[in-house]
Amino acid sequence: MRRSRQFHYPYRSLPGPLLLRYEALAVDTESALHRHPWGQLAFVESGSMAFAVEGEPLFAPPGYAAWIPAGMDHTSHNRREAKCRLINIAERYTPALPAAPGIVRLHPLFLAGVEDLFDRGIEIPDTPADRRLARVLIDKLLATPMLQRFVPHSDDRLLGPILDALQHAPGDNTTLEEWAQRVHTTERTLSRRCRDELGMSFSQWRQRLRFQQSIPLLELGRSVQQVSAQMGYASASAFIAMFQQFSGTTPQKFRQGKKG
């Protein structure tokens, strides 16, 4: 049975540069629709969460954080137990951050600073040293590239149908050259459109798709071998290496809710 969870903040505006919260979420929990006047990073420590921001889906896989701009209605849902760190960023800093929702792979320096604050039980950095640390973390976030979607899409007349087909069959190992023949173009043309439209190569895009689509299968209890085969990998070891590259942990540890 799906649980509903309310998020309450006793502030109309943040009293410091950051406000940090830790949330342990039970299986199948959905947050009530809400908004706040500050920006928020939601970093899933274990498990995974799907967000909807202004009605649009936003998926933050393990190792990534969801960015929710100030004033936007949003909700979240997790299929299984999840541990989430919410990093709320004061209004005076958010104009420099993206105005659109997105996801971000957080820099190790940012993660180390946040870990230090959480380990010391700091909710609001209020000493001079902690406020300086908070501003360093915000500066590091400002310098970190942000993506609108983990798996980008394109409506390009040649590329779009290929991406749609792979969304329904991520284990399809058809090469880019073979796809080019099917849509009556050249591999070079498709490769260029991947770079222009997606910001990455075809193989990088397919890896991202496979990583994203493997997560719900692992959460449903499928074995690593089963998921590996369904995602088109010739061996489980190749799938594990890909999963660890994106998430920083193995599929087995992810299912157990452990860090890498």
URTAWO-V950107 format. One record per residue. RES is the residue in one letter. NEAR is the number of other ideal C-beta (glycine too) atoms within 12 Angstrom. Layout:
BEGIN
res,near
RES,NEAR
RES,NEAR
END
This chain:
BEGIN
res,near
M,8
R,16
R,17
S,18
R,24
Q,14
F,27
H,12
Y,22
P,13
Y,18
R,10
S,19
L,31
P,21
G,30
P,33
L,41
L,33
L,37
R,30
Y,25
E,30
A,20
L,33
A,21
V,18
D,21
T,29
E,27
S,32
A,19
L,21
H,25
R,21
H,30
P,23
W,33
G,43
Q,45
L,43
A,44
F,39
V,42
E,37
S,31
G,40
S,43
M,43
A,33
F,41
A,25
V,36
E,19
G,13
E,20
P,24
L,36
F,36
A,45
P,41
P,43
G,32
Y,37
A,39
A,43
W,40
I,45
P,33
A,30
G,20
M,30
D,21
H,35
T,31
S,37
H,33
N,37
R,28
R,27
E,25
A,36
K,27
C,36
R,34
L,38
I,46
N,38
I,41
A,31
E,26
R,20
Y,27
T,30
P,16
A,19
L,30
P,27
A,19
A,20
P,36
G,33
I,40
V,35
R,29
L,34
H,22
P,14
L,18
F,31
L,29
A,17
G,31
V,37
E,23
D,21
L,33
F,26
D,14
R,16
G,13
I,28
E,25
I,24
P,34
D,20
T,14
P,11
A,16
D,25
R,21
R,18
L,29
A,36
R,24
V,25
L,36
I,32
D,21
K,23
L,37
L,23
A,17
T,26
P,17
M,31
L,28
Q,25
R,32
F,40
V,32
P,27
H,24
S,26
D,15
D,23
R,17
L,28
L,31
G,22
P,21
I,38
L,33
D,20
A,20
L,31
Q,23
H,13
A,19
P,34
G,25
D,24
N,19
T,22
T,18
L,32
E,17
E,17
W,30
A,24
Q,16
R,18
V,25
H,12
T,23
T,16
E,23
R,14
T,24
L,37
S,27
R,20
R,31
C,32
R,22
D,17
E,25
L,32
G,22
M,23
S,20
F,34
S,21
Q,23
W,34
R,34
Q,29
R,40
L,37
R,37
F,40
Q,35
Q,33
S,41
I,40
P,26
L,30
L,38
E,30
L,16
G,15
R,22
S,18
V,31
Q,21
Q,19
V,33
S,31
A,22
Q,24
M,38
G,26
Y,28
A,13
S,15
A,23
S,16
A,22
F,36
I,28
A,19
M,31
F,38
Q,24
Q,23
F,33
S,36
G,24
T,29
T,27
P,39
Q,23
K,21
F,36
R,30
Q,19
G,24
K,19
K,20
G,20
END
